[in-house]
C-alpha cells in the first residue's frame, strides 16, 4: 500500500488571539489592526476620531469631535504605519449626523475614549454606527464593539481569507493570466467554533507544504495579559489544537496585478 504523505506546515502566515464577550457585544483581539476592520466595513462613509494623532482630520463645531470622510481613509491608514498612537474611533453613516448628537450622547462617547469601556450601548440611532474600535499604541491589543455581534465571526473569516489570498497572489506574482486557485475559509465551517471564541482562542493560519492553507484553533481561556500572547506564541503552538479547518480551493481565471 502506498503511504500517503502528510503535508507539513512550512510557514505560519498569521496568528490572531480573540476573546469574545457576547453579553456586552465586544471582543478583545491581538493580531487585528484597524485597516482590516475598515476593509471589512468597506462601505463606511465617515469615521469619528475620539483619540488619535492624525493631523489632517476635519472638525465638527457642534460636538468638537474630529472626523474623516471616505476620501481621507487612505491617508489616515498610511499615517498609522508611520505614527503609533492610541486609537478610539467609530464609524458614522454620514458626518452631518454629528450635529444631531445630544450632550448626553457626546458625554458617553468621551467616556468610552477615556475609560475604554461603556456604561451602556455605544450605538446610536442618530449615527447609525456599526462598530467602535479601541487599541493601544502598537495595536498589540484591540477592543472592538459590534452593533451586531455576529459580525465578529465574519470579520475573522474575512481577515484570514484576505491573508490567504494575498499569500497566494505573492507566490504567483510573475504570472500574467492563470487559472488561479483561490483559497477560502467558509463562514459555516468557522461558526461551529463560536463557543471556543467566547472562551478565548489562538487562531493560526498555516500554509502547508503542498501550498494549501488551514486554520488551527487552540484554546487560551482567560489569559492574564492578552497583549503579551504574541510574544509567547511558540509556547501556545505546542498545545494541542481544538480544531483544524481546511481552506476550500476555488478556481478563478483572472489577471493578477
Secondary structure, 3 states (H helix, E strand, C coil): CCCCCCCCEEEEEEEEEEEEEHHHCEEEEECCCHHHHHHHCCCCCEEEEEECCCCCCEECCCCCCEEEEHHHHHHHHHHHHHCCCCEEEEEECCHHHHHHCCHHHHHHHHHHHHHCCCCCCCCCCCCCCCEEEEECCCCCCEEEEECCCCHHHHHHHHHHHHHHHHHHHHHCCCCCEEEEEEEECCHHHHHCCHHHHHHCEEEEEEEECCCCEEEEEEECCCCCCHHHHHHHHHHHHCCCCCEEEECEEEEEEEECC
